[in-house]
Amino acid sequence: MFVTAASGIATGLVLGIFGSGGSIIAVPALLYLIGLGAKEAIAMSLGIVAVTATISAIDNWRHGNVNLRITAVFGFFGVIGTYAGARLGVITPATVQLVLFALVMYAAAWKMLSKQKVVPAGEPAPDEPVVGRRMAHIAMHGLVVGALTGLVGVGGGFLIVPALVLLSGIPIRQAIGTSLAIVAIKSYAGFAGYFGAVPINYGLMASFTGVTVASSLVGTRV
């Protein structure tokens, strides 16, 4: 119970503060600390992050930090990619999934530690509408990141946030809120892709999710 609570707190705080990184903590915790199988850990992580990101996204939306148009485009293509990735994940050897997950973890760590040029939180988004080529890039990004989400169970927020800032020019705080909404949508699709094909401990999932949601609400206010 302590391990579940501690893992849930860490997952929620990271997801709430950065709009990403929840699955990077949840999957290893479920796999190595709680002792689940790889596919069960990936599937359960998607369900946990889906609910947690939804609550955090709603909180961000109330504060005007979710761009609904970008969420709709990225989310639509993200759902397609995520569901396809999840169905592929069902038949992919667990060893391959874990190797890919490890590579994603290293990529996420590099992204978080490297200096990136972003729009300051207080700077308004440019007046130029997000249309044409930019929107096409957002859609393609949604497909690719979605496939990665479904295959290895990561929400991909560490890729979504900088992409939103660079491709759409929205402020970083709005990019984080929008990322949470996108991660939620994609994670539901990923969980649906594993549903029925992978055993799920719903009691454990519920308790982990409850702690994660509570800590994510704290994280959104940091």
C-alpha positions in Angstrom: 0.0 0.0 0.0 2.8 2.4 0.8 4.6 1.7 -2.5 1.3 2.3 -4.4 0.7 5.6 -2.5 4.2 6.8 -3.0 4.2 5.9 -6.7 0.9 7.5 -7.2 2.0 10.8 -5.5 5.1 11.0 -7.6 3.2 10.2 -10.8 0.5 12.9 -10.1 3.0 15.6 -9.1 5.1 15.2 -12.2 2.0 15.1 -14.5 0.4 18.1 -12.9 3.6 20.3 -12.9 5.0 19.5 -16.3 2.0 18.2 -18.2 4.1 15.1 -19.0 6.2 12.4 -17.5 3.4 10.5 -15.6 3.8 7.3 -17.4 7.6 7.4 -17.1 7.1 7.0 -13.4 3.9 4.8 -13.4 5.1 2.1 -15.7 8.4 1.3 -13.8 6.6 1.5 -10.5 3.9 -0.9 -11.6 6.4 -3.2 -13.2 9.3 -3.3 -10.7 7.9 -2.1 -7.4 4.4 -3.6 -7.5 5.4 -6.6 -9.7 3.0 -6.6 -12.6 3.8 -8.0 -16.0 5.0 -5.6 -18.7 1.8 -5.5 -20.7 -0.4 -5.2 -17.7 1.8 -2.4 -16.4 1.6 -0.5 -19.7 -2.2 -1.0 -20.0 -2.8 0.0 -16.4 -0.6 3.0 -16.7 -2.6 4.3 -19.7 -5.8 4.0 -17.6 -4.3 5.8 -14.6 -2.8 8.6 -16.7 -6.1 8.9 -18.7 -8.2 9.7 -15.6 -5.5 11.8 -13.9 -4.8 13.9 -17.0 -8.5 14.4 -17.5 -9.0 15.9 -14.0 -5.9 18.1 -14.4 -6.9 19.2 -17.9 -10.4 20.3 -16.6 -8.7 22.3 -13.9 -6.4 23.9 -16.5 -9.4 24.6 -18.8 -11.2 26.4 -16.0 -8.2 28.8 -15.9 -8.1 29.3 -19.6 -5.0 27.1 -20.2 -6.4 24.6 -22.8 -6.5 25.4 -26.5 -9.6 23.4 -27.6 -8.9 23.7 -31.3 -5.4 22.3 -31.1 -6.7 19.7 -28.6 -9.3 18.5 -31.1 -6.8 18.2 -34.0 -4.0 16.6 -32.1 -6.4 14.5 -30.1 -8.2 13.1 -33.2 -5.1 12.0 -34.9 -3.6 10.9 -31.6 -6.5 8.6 -30.9 -6.0 6.9 -34.3 -2.2 6.5 -33.7 -2.7 5.4 -30.1 -5.3 2.7 -30.7 -3.2 1.3 -33.6 -0.1 1.3 -31.4 -2.0 -0.4 -28.5 -3.2 -3.2 -30.8 0.3 -3.6 -32.0 1.5 -3.6 -28.4 -0.8 -6.6 -27.6 1.2 -8.8 -30.1 4.6 -7.2 -29.6 7.0 -9.2 -27.4 7.2 -7.7 -23.9 11.0 -7.5 -24.1 10.8 -5.3 -27.2 8.3 -3.0 -25.5 10.5 -2.6 -22.5 13.6 -1.8 -24.6 11.5 0.8 -26.5 10.3 2.2 -23.2 13.8 2.5 -21.9 14.8 4.5 -25.0 11.8 6.8 -24.5 12.9 7.3 -20.9 16.3 8.4 -22.0 14.8 10.7 -24.6 12.5 12.2 -22.0 15.3 12.8 -19.6 17.4 14.5 -22.3 14.5 16.7 -23.3 13.9 17.8 -19.7 17.5 18.5 -19.0 18.3 20.2 -22.3 17.7 23.9 -22.7 14.8 24.7 -25.0 13.6 28.0 -26.3 10.0 28.4 -25.3 7.5 31.2 -25.1 7.4 32.6 -21.5 4.3 31.8 -19.5 3.1 35.4 -19.4 3.6 36.1 -23.2 0.4 36.0 -25.3 0.2 33.7 -28.2 0.8 35.2 -31.7 -2.2 36.5 -33.6 -1.4 34.2 -36.5 -4.0 31.4 -36.6 -2.9 27.8 -36.4 -3.8 26.8 -39.9 -2.4 25.1 -43.0 1.1 23.7 -42.7 1.3 24.2 -39.0 -1.9 22.3 -38.4 -0.8 19.5 -40.7 2.4 19.2 -38.7 0.4 19.0 -35.5 -1.8 16.3 -37.0 1.3 14.2 -38.1 2.8 14.7 -34.6 -0.4 13.4 -33.1 -0.2 10.2 -35.2 3.4 9.5 -34.4 3.2 10.3 -30.7 0.0 8.4 -30.5 1.5 5.3 -31.9 4.3 5.6 -29.3 1.8 6.0 -26.5 -0.1 2.9 -27.5 2.9 0.7 -28.0 4.9 1.5 -24.8 2.4 3.2 -22.6 3.9 6.7 -22.4 1.6 9.7 -22.7 4.2 11.6 -24.8 3.7 14.9 -23.1 7.4 15.6 -23.1 7.2 15.6 -26.9 3.8 17.3 -27.1 4.6 20.4 -24.9 7.6 21.6 -27.0 5.8 20.7 -30.2 2.8 22.9 -29.3 5.0 25.8 -28.3 7.1 25.6 -31.5 4.4 24.7 -34.0 1.5 26.8 -32.7 3.3 29.5 -30.7 1.0 29.3 -27.6 2.4 30.2 -24.2 4.1 27.4 -22.2 1.4 27.3 -19.5 -1.3 26.9 -22.1 0.9 24.2 -23.9 1.0 22.3 -20.6 -2.7 22.5 -20.1 -3.4 21.5 -23.7 -0.9 18.7 -23.5 -2.8 17.3 -20.5 -6.1 17.2 -22.5 -4.3 15.5 -25.4 -2.6 13.0 -23.2 -6.0 12.2 -21.6 -7.7 11.6 -24.9 -4.8 9.4 -26.2 -4.5 7.4 -23.0 -8.2 6.4 -23.1 -7.7 5.2 -26.7 -4.6 3.2 -25.6 -6.4 1.6 -22.7 -9.2 0.7 -25.0 -6.7 -1.0 -27.3 -5.5 -3.2 -24.5 -8.9 -3.8 -22.9 -9.9 -7.4 -23.0 -6.5 -8.6 -24.3 -4.5 -7.9 -21.1 -5.5 -8.8 -17.4 -6.1 -5.7 -15.3 -6.2 -5.5 -11.5 -9.0 -2.9 -11.2 -8.7 -2.6 -7.4 -5.0 -1.7 -7.6 -5.7 0.6 -10.6 -8.4 2.5 -8.7 -6.3 3.0 -5.6 -3.2 4.1 -7.6 -5.5 6.5 -9.7 -7.0 8.1 -6.6 -3.7 9.0 -5.1 -2.4 10.2 -8.5 -5.4 12.4 -9.1 -5.1 14.1 -5.7 -1.4 14.8 -6.1 -1.8 16.0 -9.7 -4.2 18.8 -8.5 -1.5 19.9 -6.2 1.0 19.8 -9.0 -1.1 22.0 -11.3 -0.8 24.8 -8.7 2.9 24.7 -8.3 
